[in-house]
Amino acid sequence: MNPFNPPLPPKSVVDPSGTVINVPQYPRIRAWSYSVVNQHAKCPQAVKFRKIDHLPEPDSEVIDRGKRIHDELAHLIKTGEFPEGAIIPHREEWRRRLVHLHVAGAQAELQHAFDRQWNTVPWFGANVWGRVVIDGLLVAGGLASVHEHKTGKVYPEHEKQERLYALCAFKMLPTVDQVLVQCNYIDIPDKAADVKSFDRSVENDLEKEFTDFCTPLLTDDIYPAAPGTHCRWCHFRKSNAGPCAFG
């Protein structure tokens, strides 16, 4: 028995052949983040293992490196300098590009939580519906500039994430009319700055987009496995002695 959640009665579903079968039912996830929705789109069962069963995952060198570099960039925005022993690649290039955020008084690692009406709420509030962390935020009059730091490669999904940051900036800052979102690809400084501009006229469209985006995650209560090429990187895969029947 899962010590974190009480057992639920089985749920009747129709399988691909049209047969009604009973499957285990699990609690629904109450709050979403961009990364968890993305993982759910690849494999709902992996989300169950992490968020419902609370199964531990080992440390990852790639994830640990990314977190450390994000911490170092936050330190730069807050103090104007990198911490001693920083591992960030192309250090002087990124200092040159980003030190203006410190000079202008930008915020770093800004946690933003919101309810179903997209109102700002406490990070661990009872009515939290979604959460984002903004790596850097600079506000000047009616303009907000959002900086998102990326380690590793460029992926098409980053464009959707940029739109989420724009929406959150509009919700957080009611006097802002325009939001610029810039992805800083830390390992690829030669890549042209990926800057997107949004004005408040798109706010309602973005709100609908991300309400639809998170719905499959927040309405799931069976979390079926979805095996695929992504299994090779999953800690819970069968070949890794994990609880999944695949991989």
Helices and strands as residue ranges (DSSP letters): E 11-14, E 20-23, H 34-42, H 44-47, I 48-52, H 61-79, H 91-103, E 107-114, E 120-121, E 130-140, E 143-150, H 158-172, E 178-185, E 194-199, G 200-202, H 203-218, G 229-233, G 238-240
